[in-house]
Amino acid sequence: MPNNKNKVVLTGFGPFKDHPVNASWVAASTLATIGFPSRDDIDLVTCEIPVEYTTVKETVPTLWNEHKPDLMVHVGVSGIANAITLEQQAHNDNYCKKDFIGQCPADYKCVSTVPTDCLMSGIDMDLVCIEINNDTNTPVNAVTSLDPGRYLCDFIYFTSLNIDRSRTAFIHVPPLNDPYSAHELALGLQKAILAMLSQLRDNDH
């Protein structure tokens, strides 16, 4: 029988600096626990990724090749965010901030063979944002952004966008309980993913 499930790969980051417990991985793993109760057609795979440039470059293509996702969603924490932040684009250069093990990319670029400085997701984050904010059952607010920050969040997003821009997304979450709990963040991710899958389905048709 054919597999008609939507394969979604959801990543979060491990600890770093001021975030010994990274809200992005807590939110992703909480969503893995609660799942999508109203849907039986979503196959969710979660992965915690260390805050390391080299590991991102090795792990992300492997996730694409192994799982062949219909949707790839990366999640990171932002200390200045107070809402679910949907990032529309990512950058290829100026990665001069050292990662968790004190390293930077050799040329400060994400993908040296790609001449472009910026890639945009084919998913319309403004539409996803509207769906989240209009859903009274989703206990978070959402905003959109064009600046993922020139660190591992931006770096992992560009890495995936360079593989498939049509079905890649990045979401910044606030720190835990500032203002949202892990469960509330998971519900925000849940709604975002459903909105993205709906948009991809409409685009395919």
Phi, psi and chi 1 to 4 in degrees:
 res  aa     phi    psi   chi1   chi2   chi3   chi4
   1 MET       -  140.3  -68.0  178.8   62.6      -
   2 PRO   -68.8  149.6   24.3  -33.6      -      -
   3 ASN   -92.0  110.4 -176.8   -0.5      -      -
   4 ASN   -97.3   11.4  -66.1  -40.0      -      -
   5 LYS   -76.2  149.9  -74.1 -177.2  176.0  -72.0
   6 ASN   -86.0  117.4  -65.2  -76.6      -      -
   7 LYS   -86.2  119.4  175.4   64.7   70.1   70.0
   8 VAL  -118.6  123.6  178.0      -      -      -
   9 VAL  -101.7  126.5  173.3      -      -      -
  10 LEU  -124.2  120.0  178.4   67.6      -      -
  11 THR  -113.4  150.3   75.2      -      -      -
  12 GLY  -133.1  164.6      -      -      -      -
  13 PHE   -97.6  154.8  -80.1  111.9      -      -
  14 GLY   -81.0 -173.0      -      -      -      -
  15 PRO   -65.7  153.4  -17.0   29.3      -      -
  16 PHE  -164.5  144.8   74.9  103.5      -      -
  17 LYS    38.3 -110.1  -65.4 -176.1 -179.7  178.4
  18 ASP   -82.0    7.5  -63.0  -29.5      -      -
  19 HIS  -127.9   71.4  -60.0  -85.1      -      -
  20 PRO   -63.2  -26.2   21.6  -32.7      -      -
  21 VAL  -117.0  111.8  176.8      -      -      -
  22 ASN   -86.4  118.5 -163.7  -47.1      -      -
  23 ALA   -59.7  -27.9      -      -      -      -
  24 SER   -65.6  -44.2   66.2      -      -      -
  25 TRP   -73.8  -36.1  175.6 -119.6      -      -
  26 VAL   -60.9  -44.0  174.2      -      -      -
  27 ALA   -64.6  -43.8      -      -      -      -
  28 ALA   -64.9  -44.3      -      -      -      -
  29 SER   -70.9  -30.6   55.9      -      -      -
  30 THR   -67.1  -39.8  -58.8      -      -      -
  31 LEU   -64.2  -36.3  178.8   55.3      -      -
  32 ALA   -61.0  -31.7      -      -      -      -
  33 THR   -75.9  -45.4  -60.7      -      -      -
  34 ILE   -83.8  -27.3   65.9  176.1      -      -
  35 GLY    67.2 -149.5      -      -      -      -
  36 PHE  -127.1   81.4  -63.6   82.7      -      -
  37 PRO   -56.6  -29.2  -24.9   34.8      -      -
  38 SER   -89.1   -0.2   63.4      -      -      -
  39 ARG  -133.4  133.9  -59.9  -81.7  -65.8  -93.0
  40 ASP  -113.1   14.3   60.0    3.5      -      -
  41 ASP  -112.3   18.7   62.6  -22.4      -      -
  42 ILE  -119.2  122.7  -62.5  174.7      -      -
  43 ASP  -106.0  105.8 -178.3    7.7      -      -
  44 LEU   -98.5  127.3 -179.4   66.4      -      -
  45 VAL  -116.8  128.6  174.6      -      -      -
  46 THR  -115.4  151.2   55.9      -      -      -
  47 CYS  -149.4  128.0  179.0      -      -      -
  48 GLU   -91.1  129.8 -178.4 -179.2   11.4      -
  49 ILE  -119.4  129.0  -61.7 -179.8      -      -
  50 PRO   -61.8  154.7  -20.9   32.5      -      -
  51 VAL   -81.8   69.9 -177.6      -      -      -
  52 GLU  -141.1  127.5  -58.1  168.5    8.3      -
  53 TYR   -58.3  -47.8  -66.8  108.7      -      -
  54 THR   -63.0  -41.6  -60.4      -      -      -
  55 THR   -64.5  -39.5  -56.3      -      -      -
  56 VAL   -59.9  -46.2  166.5      -      -      -
  57 LYS   -63.2  -30.6  -66.6 -171.3   80.2  164.9
  58 GLU   -85.1  -38.8  -65.9  170.8  -10.5      -
  59 THR   -78.9  -42.1  -57.4      -      -      -
  60 VAL   -62.5  -49.2  169.5      -      -      -
  61 PRO   -60.1  -33.8  -24.4   35.5      -      -
  62 THR   -64.5  -41.3  -61.3      -      -      -
  63 LEU   -61.7  -42.1  -69.7  172.2      -      -
  64 TRP   -63.0  -46.5  -81.4   97.6      -      -
  65 ASN   -69.5  -38.5  -69.7  -28.9      -      -
  66 GLU   -75.4  -41.9 -179.9  177.7  -14.9      -
  67 HIS  -102.6  -19.7  -61.4  -69.8      -      -
  68 LYS    45.6   61.2  -63.5  176.6  172.1   52.2
  69 PRO   -69.4  147.4   26.5  -35.6      -      -
  70 ASP   -75.3  -25.3  -61.7  -70.8      -      -
  71 LEU  -149.3  128.8  175.2   63.7      -      -
  72 MET  -111.0  120.5  175.3   72.2   77.4      -
  73 VAL  -123.3  119.1 -178.5      -      -      -
  74 HIS  -100.4  141.5  -58.7  -63.7      -      -
  75 VAL  -125.9  138.9 -173.8      -      -      -
  76 GLY  -138.6  163.7      -      -      -      -
  77 VAL   -99.2  143.2   63.8      -      -      -
  78 SER  -125.3  122.9  168.0      -      -      -
  79 GLY   -68.3  -15.9      -      -      -      -
  80 ILE  -103.8   -2.3   62.5  172.9      -      -
  81 ALA   -81.0  143.6      -      -      -      -
  82 ASN  -126.9   16.4   55.9   16.0      -      -
  83 ALA  -152.1  164.7      -      -      -      -
  84 ILE   -64.1  122.0  -65.5  -75.4      -      -
  85 THR  -112.6  115.9  -55.2      -      -      -
  86 LEU   -94.0  112.8  -54.6  159.8      -      -
  87 GLU   -87.0  130.2  -57.9  -70.7   -8.4      -
  88 GLN   -90.1  -24.7 -173.2   65.4   64.9      -
  89 GLN  -147.6  167.5   64.7 -178.5   17.4      -
  90 ALA  -140.3  163.5      -      -      -      -
  91 HIS  -117.1  156.0  -55.7   92.5      -      -
  92 ASN  -101.8  -16.1 -167.7   26.8      -      -
  93 ASP  -129.1  177.0   56.4    3.5      -      -
  94 ASN    68.6   36.0 -159.7   27.9      -      -
  95 TYR   -90.7   78.5  -70.7  101.5      -      -
  96 CYS  -107.3    3.6   53.7      -      -      -
  97 LYS   -90.7  126.1 -174.9  177.5  177.9 -178.7
  98 LYS   -68.7  143.6  -68.0 -179.1  179.1  179.0
  99 ASP   -81.7 -168.5   64.1   14.0      -      -
 100 PHE   -62.9  -24.0 -169.0   56.6      -      -
 101 ILE  -107.8   16.6   56.2  174.3      -      -
 102 GLY    79.9   23.1      -      -      -      -
 103 GLN  -114.1  156.0  -57.6  -63.9  -43.8      -
 104 CYS  -128.3  158.1  -70.6      -      -      -
 105 PRO   -59.0  144.0  -20.4   31.1      -      -
 106 ALA   -55.1  -40.4      -      -      -      -
 107 ASP  -108.6   12.9   54.3    1.9      -      -
 108 TYR    63.5   16.7  -55.7  114.7      -      -
 109 LYS  -112.3  159.5  -66.6 -173.1   72.4  172.8
 110 CYS   -81.5  -55.7 -178.7      -      -      -
 111 VAL  -126.1  103.4 -174.6      -      -      -
 112 SER   -62.6  -28.7  -61.7      -      -      -
 113 THR   -84.0   -2.4   55.9      -      -      -
 114 VAL  -102.1  121.1  174.5      -      -      -
 115 PRO   -75.3  -23.0   25.8  -33.6      -      -
 116 THR   -73.7  149.2 -174.5      -      -      -
 117 ASP   -92.3  -14.0  -66.7  -29.8      -      -
 118 CYS  -151.1  140.7 -178.3      -      -      -
 119 LEU  -127.5  140.6  -70.2  174.5      -      -
 120 MET  -109.4  142.7  -64.5 -171.1   68.3      -
 121 SER   -69.8  144.2  174.7      -      -      -
 122 GLY   -74.9  -11.0      -      -      -      -
 123 ILE   -81.8  129.2  -59.7  170.1      -      -
 124 ASP   -81.2  102.2 -171.3  -30.5      -      -
 125 MET   -69.3  -25.5  -62.1  -56.3  170.5      -
 126 ASP   -62.9  -39.9  -73.5  -30.3      -      -
 127 LEU   -68.9  -39.8  -65.3 -179.5      -      -
 128 VAL   -62.0  -42.9  176.5      -      -      -
 129 CYS   -58.4  -44.9 -174.5      -      -      -
 130 ILE   -61.5  -42.8  -70.2  169.4      -      -
 131 GLU   -63.8  -40.3  -72.2 -155.1   40.5      -
 132 ILE   -64.5  -48.4  -65.4  171.9      -      -
 133 ASN   -71.1  -23.1  -69.5  -27.1      -      -
 134 ASN   -87.6   -6.9  -74.8  -11.5      -      -
 135 ASP   -92.2  108.2 -173.6  -11.6      -      -
 136 THR   -69.2  -15.2   56.5      -      -      -
 137 ASN   -87.1   -6.5  -66.2  -42.4      -      -
 138 THR   -99.6  115.8  -57.9      -      -      -
 139 PRO   -85.8   30.2   33.2  -35.2      -      -
 140 VAL  -133.4  158.1  -59.8      -      -      -
 141 ASN  -100.0  153.2  -69.2  -37.9      -      -
 142 ALA  -127.3  148.6      -      -      -      -
 143 VAL  -137.2  167.0  -63.4      -      -      -
 144 THR  -111.2  161.1   58.7      -      -      -
 145 SER  -150.7  153.1  166.0      -      -      -
 146 LEU  -113.4   10.7  -66.1  173.1      -      -
 147 ASP  -138.5   91.6 -175.8   10.7      -      -
 148 PRO   -73.7   -6.6  -15.4   30.6      -      -
 149 GLY   111.8    1.3      -      -      -      -
 150 ARG    55.6   38.0  -73.3  -50.8 -151.4  -73.8
 151 TYR  -135.1 -154.7 -165.5   43.3      -      -
 152 LEU   -63.0  -29.4  -92.1  -64.2      -      -
 153 CYS   -65.0  -50.5  -67.7      -      -      -
 154 ASP   -60.7  -42.4 -148.7  -17.3      -      -
 155 PHE   -63.2  -47.1 -169.4   85.0      -      -
 156 ILE   -68.7  -34.4 -162.8  171.6      -      -
 157 TYR   -65.8  -47.0 -164.2   15.6      -      -
 158 PHE   -62.8  -38.6 -169.1   93.4      -      -
 159 THR   -56.9  -45.5  -58.2      -      -      -
 160 SER   -75.5  -38.5  -91.1      -      -      -
 161 LEU   -59.5  -34.6  -72.7  171.4      -      -
 162 ASN   -69.4  -20.8 -172.4   54.5      -      -
 163 ILE   -86.4  -47.3  -66.2  171.2      -      -
 164 ASP  -158.6   99.9 -169.7  -20.2      -      -
 165 ARG   -69.0  -23.3  -82.0  172.2  -88.0  177.1
 166 SER   -71.9  -22.2   69.3      -      -      -
 167 ARG  -138.8   37.7   52.5 -166.0   68.5 -108.2
 168 THR  -121.1  138.9  -65.1      -      -      -
 169 ALA  -140.2  155.9      -      -      -      -
 170 PHE  -133.6  136.6 -171.9   93.5      -      -
 171 ILE  -128.1  126.3  -59.3  173.5      -      -
 172 HIS   -91.7  136.6  -94.3  122.2      -      -
 173 VAL  -116.2  153.1  -63.9      -      -      -
 174 PRO   -71.6  166.5  -10.4   25.0      -      -
 175 PRO   -58.3  156.1  -22.9   33.9      -      -
 176 LEU   -57.9  134.2  -76.2  175.9      -      -
 177 ASN    62.3   25.0  -57.5  -49.5      -      -
 178 ASP  -142.1   66.2 -173.0   19.1      -      -
 179 PRO  -106.2   -1.8   35.8  -33.7      -      -
 180 TYR  -106.5  144.4  -58.3  118.5      -      -
 181 SER   -74.3  169.3   68.0      -      -      -
 182 ALA   -58.5  -41.2      -      -      -      -
 183 HIS   -65.4  -41.6 -175.0   74.0      -      -
 184 GLU   -66.1  -41.0  -70.9  170.5  -33.3      -
 185 LEU   -62.0  -40.9  -69.9  175.8      -      -
 186 ALA   -62.1  -40.4      -      -      -      -
 187 LEU   -65.6  -34.5  -68.7  177.2      -      -
 188 GLY   -64.8  -43.8      -      -      -      -
 189 LEU   -63.1  -40.5  -64.7 -178.9      -      -
 190 GLN   -57.5  -49.0 -177.8 -172.1   75.9      -
 191 LYS   -66.0  -40.5 -180.0   60.1 -176.9 -179.1
 192 ALA   -60.7  -45.0      -      -      -      -
 193 ILE   -64.4  -42.3  -71.5  170.5      -      -
 194 LEU   -61.8  -41.1  -69.4  173.3      -      -
 195 ALA   -66.1  -39.4      -      -      -      -
 196 MET   -67.2  -43.2  -69.3  172.5 -171.9      -
 197 LEU   -62.6  -39.2  -72.2  173.4      -      -
 198 SER   -63.2  -42.5  176.2      -      -      -
 199 GLN   -64.2  -42.9 -169.9  176.6  137.7      -
 200 LEU   -63.5  -40.0  -70.3  172.1      -      -
 201 ARG   -63.1  -43.0 -174.6 -177.6   63.0 -112.8
 202 ASP   -64.4  -38.6  -69.5  -15.3      -      -
 203 ASN   -65.8  -37.8  -69.8  -16.1      -      -
 204 ASP   -65.4  -28.4  -72.7  -18.4      -      -
 205 HIS   -91.4      -  -70.9  113.9      -      -
